[in-house]
Amino acid sequence: MQRCTSYEVVAGHVPERVRSAMMKVDRAGVEKLSEVRLRSGRAVSYVFPEKIKFLTVRGQLTDNPESAECLVVRACDISECVSMLSHYSLHSCERQLKEGCFVLKNGVRAGVSGTYSAGTHILRDFTGVNFRISREVRGCADKIFTSAGLASIIIAGEVNSGKTTVLRDICRVFGRYFKISLIDTTGEISFQEGGEVTSDIGVMTDVICGTDRADGIKTALKTLSPDIIVCDEISSEEDVFAIIGGIGSGARFIASVHAGSFQDLLKRDVSRKLISACAFDCAVILKGREYPAEIAEIRNIKND
């Protein structure tokens, strides 16, 4: 059976009136698409690295969000979309509704906006859905492998700069030669679903999903004897302690963090503490959202 593209995965989780227009769009025109956004009362928007377009009822893309031809999202469309994301069982998706995020096939991530209910802190009264398109870019980590080799690496990039894409390819390249433990909290790096990994993440890569990074790191160290532990979007004190503890156990780490430059890395508490503790040998800085998964700089920071 032929595997669905990420675009088709998105189209499979929107109401029929939206899906019909989406499937009429020229596929050559959405190769670099990064997001499909549905907002109640506004036109469906297609976000590209260098521009934003808006979907018409005829399946064309226009620059004008106020065009009479634009497909305007209704409140009921958003409700139906969230019902589809939850497989028509909202009560069974409490975790996703607390985090405001669903992860679909191919690692597509659907972020949901709305109102958090008092007390339970669960989203309701949904107002929008943002589908982030995942992709594999084979070879984007080759330069990192040849420059850094078996080292601990921190990868910095702004939103939509391709951090997850680079980590996926790092697993593929490094996983040919080293034992990798990928802490994939949501499954969007490995495209993991129902115990099946569908992205190319390397022949010696083990995947831990469904838990937070700190616990995943501890599990990997205890049971999988990794050479390298890979994790995405480190952000908490627990992540810092787990990484420092892992390095003390002899493992190396490759991790990403939200930061647009090396100076931004030093401003963030989490990354500054790890760099000060000599947890990483080098930093990889990505170019940014206009050049997703492209490297701007590889910097030796062990002796900085």
C-alpha positions in Angstrom: 0.0 0.0 0.0 1.3 3.4 -1.0 2.2 5.7 2.0 0.2 8.9 2.3 2.0 12.2 2.0 1.9 14.6 4.9 -0.3 16.9 2.8 -2.8 14.0 2.4 -2.6 13.3 6.1 -3.7 16.9 6.8 -6.5 16.7 4.2 -7.7 13.5 5.9 -8.4 15.4 9.1 -10.4 18.4 7.9 -14.2 18.6 7.0 -15.2 17.6 3.5 -15.7 21.2 2.2 -12.1 22.0 3.1 -10.7 18.7 2.0 -12.4 19.1 -1.4 -10.6 22.4 -2.0 -7.3 21.2 -0.7 -7.2 18.2 -3.0 -7.7 20.5 -6.0 -4.5 22.4 -5.2 -1.6 21.8 -7.6 0.8 19.6 -5.6 3.8 21.1 -7.2 2.9 24.4 -5.6 2.9 23.0 -2.0 6.2 21.2 -2.0 7.7 23.7 0.5 4.4 24.1 2.5 5.1 24.2 6.3 1.6 24.8 7.8 -2.1 24.7 7.0 -4.0 26.9 9.4 -7.8 26.9 10.0 -9.2 29.8 12.0 -12.8 30.3 12.7 -14.3 33.1 10.5 -11.2 33.5 8.4 -9.7 32.1 5.2 -7.7 28.8 5.3 -4.1 29.9 5.1 -1.1 28.1 3.6 2.2 29.0 5.3 5.4 28.7 3.2 8.9 29.7 4.4 8.8 32.9 2.4 5.1 33.7 2.0 1.5 33.1 3.1 -1.2 32.1 0.7 -5.0 31.6 1.1 -7.1 28.8 -0.2 -10.0 29.4 -2.5 -13.1 27.2 -2.9 -11.8 26.2 -6.3 -8.5 24.9 -4.9 -6.4 27.9 -6.0 -4.0 29.9 -3.8 -4.3 33.7 -3.6 -2.4 36.5 -1.9 -5.6 38.2 -0.8 -7.3 36.8 2.4 -10.3 39.0 1.7 -11.1 37.7 -1.7 -14.7 36.6 -2.2 -13.2 33.3 -3.6 -11.5 32.4 -0.3 -12.7 29.4 1.6 -13.8 30.8 5.0 -13.7 28.5 7.9 -16.8 28.2 10.0 -17.0 27.4 13.8 -18.6 24.1 13.0 -15.7 23.2 10.7 -13.3 23.7 13.6 -15.4 21.5 15.9 -15.6 18.8 13.3 -11.9 19.0 12.7 -11.1 18.5 16.4 -13.6 15.6 16.6 -11.8 14.0 13.7 -8.4 14.5 15.4 -9.8 12.8 18.6 -11.4 10.0 16.6 -14.8 11.3 17.8 -13.9 10.6 21.4 -12.8 13.9 23.1 -13.0 12.4 26.6 -10.3 9.9 25.7 -7.9 12.6 24.5 -7.5 14.5 27.8 -3.7 14.6 27.5 -3.8 16.1 24.0 -6.4 18.6 24.9 -4.3 19.7 27.9 -1.3 20.1 25.7 -3.2 21.6 22.8 -1.6 19.2 20.3 -2.3 16.0 18.4 0.4 14.1 16.5 -0.8 12.3 13.3 0.8 10.0 10.8 4.1 11.1 9.2 4.8 13.2 12.3 2.2 15.9 11.3 1.4 18.0 14.4 -2.0 19.6 14.8 -2.0 22.4 17.3 -5.4 23.5 18.6 -6.4 26.9 20.0 -9.5 27.7 22.1 -10.4 28.3 25.7 -9.0 26.4 28.7 -11.6 25.3 31.1 -11.2 26.4 34.8 -9.9 23.7 37.1 -9.3 20.9 34.6 -7.1 23.1 32.2 -8.5 21.2 29.2 -9.2 23.0 25.9 -12.8 23.6 24.8 -14.7 26.1 22.6 -12.1 25.5 19.8 -11.3 28.4 17.6 -8.5 27.1 15.3 -6.3 24.3 14.2 -2.7 24.6 12.9 -1.3 21.6 11.0 2.5 21.6 10.8 3.8 19.6 7.9 6.6 17.2 8.6 9.1 16.1 6.1 12.3 14.1 5.7 15.3 15.9 4.2 17.9 13.2 3.6 21.4 14.5 3.8 20.7 17.6 5.8 22.7 16.1 8.7 25.7 15.0 6.6 27.7 18.1 7.4 27.1 17.7 11.1 28.4 14.1 11.0 31.5 14.9 9.1 32.3 18.0 11.2 31.4 16.8 14.7 31.5 13.0 14.6 30.9 11.3 18.0 30.3 14.4 20.0 27.6 16.0 22.2 25.7 18.5 20.1 23.2 21.2 20.8 21.1 22.3 17.8 19.6 25.8 17.9 16.9 27.2 15.6 13.8 29.4 15.6 10.3 28.1 15.1 9.9 26.3 11.7 13.6 26.3 11.1 13.7 22.5 10.7 15.1 21.4 14.1 13.0 18.2 14.1 13.8 17.5 10.5 17.6 17.8 11.2 17.2 15.5 14.3 15.4 12.9 12.2 18.3 12.9 9.7 20.9 12.8 12.5 19.3 9.6 13.7 19.5 8.2 10.2 23.2 9.1 9.6 24.6 8.5 13.1 22.4 5.4 13.5 24.5 3.6 10.9 27.5 3.6 13.2 26.4 4.2 16.8 23.7 2.9 19.2 21.1 5.7 19.3 18.3 6.2 21.8 15.8 8.6 20.4 13.5 10.1 23.1 10.6 10.9 20.8 8.0 12.2 23.3 5.2 12.6 20.7 6.4 10.3 17.9 6.8 13.1 15.4 10.5 12.4 14.7 10.2 8.7 14.2 6.7 8.8 12.6 5.9 6.1 15.3 2.3 4.8 15.4 1.1 1.6 17.0 4.6 0.3 17.6 5.6 0.9 13.9 8.4 3.3 13.0 7.9 4.6 9.4 10.6 7.2 9.0 14.3 6.3 8.2 15.9 6.9 11.6 18.9 4.5 11.3 19.5 0.8 11.7 20.8 1.1 15.3 18.2 3.6 16.6 15.9 2.7 19.5 12.8 4.8 20.1 11.2 5.7 23.4 7.8 7.4 23.0 4.9 8.5 25.3 6.9 9.8 28.2 8.7 13.1 29.0 12.3 13.6 28.1 13.8 13.3 31.6 12.1 9.9 32.2 12.9 8.7 28.7 16.6 9.6 29.2 16.7 7.7 32.5 15.0 4.6 30.9 17.5 4.7 27.9 20.5 4.8 30.2 19.2 2.0 32.3 18.1 -0.4 29.6 19.5 0.4 26.2 23.2 1.2 26.7 23.2 4.1 24.1 26.3 5.7 22.6 24.1 8.8 21.9 20.8 10.0 23.2 18.8 12.2 20.9 15.9 14.5 22.1 13.9 17.4 20.8 13.2 20.8 22.4 14.8 20.6 25.8 13.1 23.1 28.0 13.0 22.3 31.7 15.2 21.9 34.8 14.4 18.2 34.8 15.8 17.9 31.2 19.0 19.7 32.4 19.5 17.3 35.4 18.8 14.2 33.2 21.3 15.3 30.5 24.0 16.1 33.0 23.4 12.8 34.7 23.5 11.0 31.4 26.8 12.5 30.5 28.2 11.4 33.8 27.2 7.9 32.8 29.2 8.1 29.6 26.5 8.8 27.1 26.7 11.7 24.6 23.7 13.8 23.7 22.3 15.5 20.6 19.4 17.8 21.6 17.6 20.8 20.1 16.4 24.0 21.7 14.4 27.1 20.5 17.0 29.8 19.9 17.7 31.8 16.8 21.4 32.4 17.4 24.3 31.4 19.6 23.7 34.5 21.6 20.1 33.4 22.2 21.4 30.1 23.4 23.3 31.8 26.1 20.3 33.9 27.1 18.1 30.8 27.8 18.4 29.3 31.3 18.3 25.7 30.1 20.9 25.9 27.3 23.1 28.3 29.3 23.3 25.9 32.2 24.1 23.0 30.0 26.8 24.9 28.1 28.3 26.1 31.4 28.4 22.5 32.6 30.3 21.5 29.4 27.5 19.2 28.4 28.0 19.9 24.7 31.0 19.9 22.5 29.6 21.9 19.7 26.6 24.0 18.7 24.8 23.8 15.4 22.9 27.0 14.4 20.2 26.7 11.8 19.6 29.4 9.2 16.0 30.0 10.1 12.4 29.6 8.8 13.2 30.8 5.3 15.8 28.1 4.9 14.4 25.1 6.9 16.9 22.4 7.9 19.8 24.4 6.5 22.9 25.0 8.7 24.3 28.5 9.3 27.2 27.6 11.6 28.8 24.7 13.4 30.7 26.0 16.4 33.1 24.4 18.8 31.9 25.4 22.3 33.7 22.9 24.6 36.5 25.4 25.4 34.6 28.6 25.0 
